[in-house]
Amino acid sequence: MTAQKADGTWVVQGVTASRASKTYLCPGCNHEIAVGQAHVVVWPAEASIGSASPVDERRHWHQACWNRRR
């Protein structure tokens, strides 16, 4: 699905707890997303200048942190 935020359109994909196999650092709160914790992966709909692909810019967020983001 896509989400509209102040800085543009973002592609949002959910990751279930059973598929969360690595630890990530959430850019919204700077806390870890633990192995086995459901979360979302987000990337811009269009690549930023200097980026080869929007998917290269993907980040893992806690669902609540992403929801709070404007």
VOGU-3710 file (C-alpha; in Angstrom, 3 decimals, decimal comma):
1> mtaqkadgtw> 0,000/0,000/0,000  1,053/3,632/-0,173  0,974/6,407/2,412  1,032/10,140/1,900  3,324/12,035/4,283  4,506/15,661/4,309  7,602/14,716/2,311  5,865/12,672/-0,383  4,356/9,315/-1,184  5,759/6,211/0,469
11> vvqgvtasra> 5,350/2,501/-0,202  4,583/0,622/3,024  4,906/-3,144/3,423  4,122/-5,024/6,607  6,495/-7,612/8,030  4,893/-10,275/10,223  6,566/-11,444/13,411  7,316/-14,827/11,843  9,186/-13,156/8,952  11,126/-10,662/11,083
21> sktylcpgcn> 14,457/-12,475/11,108  16,904/-9,606/11,669  17,322/-6,737/14,113  16,863/-3,209/12,741  17,092/0,293/14,171  13,861/2,262/13,804  14,538/5,754/12,411  11,465/7,073/14,230  12,623/6,346/17,782  16,203/5,043/17,380
31> heiavgqahv> 15,306/1,861/19,277  15,786/-1,672/18,028  13,167/-3,643/16,192  13,865/-7,082/17,603  13,895/-10,402/15,788  10,342/-11,723/15,835  8,737/-8,268/16,176  6,175/-7,285/13,541  6,933/-3,947/11,859  6,745/-2,127/8,509
41> vvwpaeasig> 9,269/-1,553/5,756  8,954/1,816/4,034  10,534/3,369/0,951  9,770/6,411/-1,198  7,557/5,921/-4,255  10,185/7,783/-6,305  13,946/7,563/-5,872  15,757/10,526/-4,360  18,369/12,359/-6,399  21,519/10,255/-6,440
51> saspvderrh> 19,732/7,005/-5,596  19,601/4,235/-8,188  16,295/2,855/-6,909  13,677/3,830/-4,322  14,005/0,355/-2,789  17,640/1,186/-1,949  16,209/3,781/0,456  13,994/1,383/2,400  13,903/1,553/6,177  12,331/-0,619/8,855
61> whqacwnrrr> 9,982/1,187/11,280  7,931/0,203/14,296  4,325/0,416/13,162  3,494/2,974/15,880  6,483/5,163/14,961  5,487/5,152/11,308  1,889/6,006/12,200  3,082/9,014/14,253  5,273/10,312/11,446  3,773/13,289/9,623
//
